[in-house]
């Protein structure tokens, strides 16, 4: 049970006695101010009780400010033998408890955190002429373990330094046992020194029940491994989900891109068909325009020229047949028509003669 729990429990269990004690403390304080008592032991005790009342009333910041000054004073007086070890221990315990609460509530400042991360408080405890109570080292170690910025290697060095000073003491008090368990099951465990922990539990003579501590360690290690496995499984699950989402997104993008390409191809096809239709209509219109602008004679001339070019001999025989047919026609009796036909045939005969020459050559 921490000092905070003990103080709270005392107030809740006996409210009337607490009010009486508070009144008595106020009277003692007034007497101290009026009579100018110079007994350091009494003054230190009164200051501690005032700080404890601030703690009980949950005025943690004011309690911290008073304890921060008081701990330095009682430490100096303790080295000089003017105050007993109990006042020194209680003052430091109260200080560490209120620091833990302030940091937990997020009410600390940069200066307080900087002091916590340094080794100043350990050094102040170790500078005392006597070996400090293990409870102080326990509380300070616990507070440091609560802070994620703590250098665990340095903290281990400070705790082991104190434990070496305890090596010559064969006693196994509750405070010593708690400190060793905290060192093994919290500090070294947080550093991942599992094999060393198991070995040290079997060799540690300050543990009251090594078997129980070993069982606790094994259960904690098993739970840690389960948590690590769950963490890995969750990480793997999240990785797979992220990969599936990424793949699904990629497939959606591919489908959208493919759909866009099909739309563009369909659009291009429609444009091409439209253009071909326009070209065809344009060519037909142009051909019709050209055909409509030609005379019947041009059409006959073009077709005869094509026919004669393809089959010259057949064309010659057709022309001869045509001449014979025209000569036998009764319309040739008309003199005027005969003259026109004669002139036509003479011209046609010269053309055929020229064609035959060309064909012979």
Secondary structure, DSSP 4 states (H G I P E B T S, - for coil): --HHHHHHHHHHH-HHHHHHHHHHHHHHHHHHHHHT---HHHHHHHHHHHHHHHHHTT-HHHHHHHHHHHHHHHHHHHHTTSS-HHHHHHHHHHHHHHHHHHHHTT---HHHHHHHHSSHHHHHHHTSSSPPPHHHHHHHHHHHHH-TT--HHHHHHHHHHHHHHTTT-----HHHHHHHHHIIIIIIHHHT-HHHHHHHHHH-TT-S-HHHHHHHHHHHHHHHHHHHHHHHHHHHHHHHHHHHHHHHHHHHHHHHHHHHHHHHHHHHHHHHHHHHHHHHHHHHHHHHHHHHHS-HHHHHHHHHHHHHHH-HHHHHHHHHHHHHHHHTSGGGGSHHHHHHHHHHHHHHHHHHHHHHHHHH-
